[in-house]
Amino acid sequence: MEKKLVIRPMEIADLPSVKIIEDESFVDPWSEQDLTYELLVNPLAELLVLTYDEQILGFANYWVTFDSVSIAQIAIYPPARGAGLGLMLLKDVLHRISLLEEVKMITLEVRENNLAARKLYLKAGFHVSHLKPSYYYNGDNAIYMIKENVHVSNSSD
């Protein structure tokens, strides 16, 4: 069987692998309880995993609220970084969001010192809105970024 990259909805069995990526990717990682809540309870949350040969290499978590979406997390397993997987996962998220006609805007916060993530978001069409001083638990600043949602037409005009 051919090995391939797949992006699919997260399942409860994925949580141990996602938690490892979470812990290795973020200064203040979410707990397993937080991730479980997002997956099983939060009605606004959409969670995806990126797999290669069924091994989880990344995940995304975003919240759909009325006419906007907030990207809460996107992370790639550190040894798999630098191969374009983050951009692939982000593009998939943006495509899924583009199918939601009610969504007008996509927002996110990113640590000011996370230059790789900021570059990724700029490449995907986000722009910097403003700085949120001392936004994170450890006092780090956040950059608030916005992208207008470009809808995919479902008609054959």
N, C-alpha and C positions, 0 to 999 in steps of 0.2 A: 504494500500500500504506500502511495506517495505521501511524503511528509509535506504539510502545508500550514501556512498561517491562517488562523481562523479568529474572527471576532464574534463573540456570542454573548448572550445574557449570562450574568454570573449566577451560579448555583450555590447552595449551602455547602456542598462538598468542596468548593473552591476556596472557602475562607482561610484554611491554614496556609495555603500558598500565597493568597493575597495579603495575609497578615505579615508574612516574611518580606514581601516587596514593600509593604507599608512601613515596616520597621527600618528597612535599609534605605528608604527614600526620603523620609521626612524627619525634620528636627524634633517635632512634637507629634509622633504618630498617634493615630486613632487606636483605641482599644479594640479587641475582638468584639466586645459588647457593642461598641459604636458601629462597627462594620455590620454586625448581625442586625442591628436596628435598621440601618440603611437598607439592607437587603430584604428583610422580612416585614418591617413595620412601616417605614416611612413611605407614605403614598405618593410623595413627590419625586422620590429617588429612582433613577435608572442606573443600573450598574452593569458594566460589560467587562469581559476579560479577553485578552489577546493571547492566543495559544499557538504553539508550534509543536506539532506531533503530540498534542494533548497536554504539553507542559505549559503552565501559565507563565507568560513573560511580562505581562502588564495588565493594568486594569484602569477603568475610568468610572467615575461617579459624578452624575450631574442631576440637578433638580429642576423639574419643569414646574413653574409657578405662573399661572395665568398667561401673560403675554411675554414672559421672559424665561430664560434658562440661566442657571448659575452652574458653572463647572466647579465642582467641589474638589475633585482630585483626578489627576492623571499621573500614573507612575509606571516606569519600566524597570524591570529587574536590573540592578546595576551592571552585571556582566554582559547583558544584552544591549546596553545603551550604545549609541553611536552608529546604529545600523538603519536609522530611519523609522524605527518601530513607534516612537512617540508621535511622529508626524502622521504615520499611518493610522494610529488609534485616534488621534485628534480629528483627522479628516473623516473617519467613520462616524465619530460622535457628531460632527458638524453636519454630515449628510443626514443622519437620523433626525437631527433637530430641524433641518431644512424641510422635512416632510410635515412638520407641525405648523399649519397655516397661522395659528393664533400667536405663535412666537415671533416677536419683533426684534428682540435684542438678546444677546448672549453676554454674560459677564463672568468675571473671575478675579480672584486676588492671587498674586504671586509674590513671593518674597523678593524684596528689592535686590538682594544679593544673589538670586538664582538666575544668573545670566543666560544659562542654557534654556531654561523654561521660557524666559522672556523672549528670547530670540525665536523659539518655536512658535509662540503665540503671535508675534509680529509677522512671521512668515505665513501664518494661517489667516492673516487679515485683521487681527485685533489691533486696536490702538490704545495708547495710554490715556486714561481719563484723568487720574489724579493719584497722589500719594496718600496713603493712610498711615500716619505716624504711629509707631509702637502698636501695630495691629495684632501681632502675634504674641503668644504667651511669654516668650523670652524677650520681648521688646523689639524684635525686628520690625522694620517697616514693610508695608505691603504696597505693591503697585496695583491699582484697580484698572482693569482693562475691559474694553467693550468691543463687541462686533455686532453689526446689524445682521439679522438673519436674512439670508437670501433663499427664497423658497424655490423648491424644485417643482416645476409645472407637471401636474399629472394628466394634463390634457394633451391632445395631439393637434394643437392649433396650427 
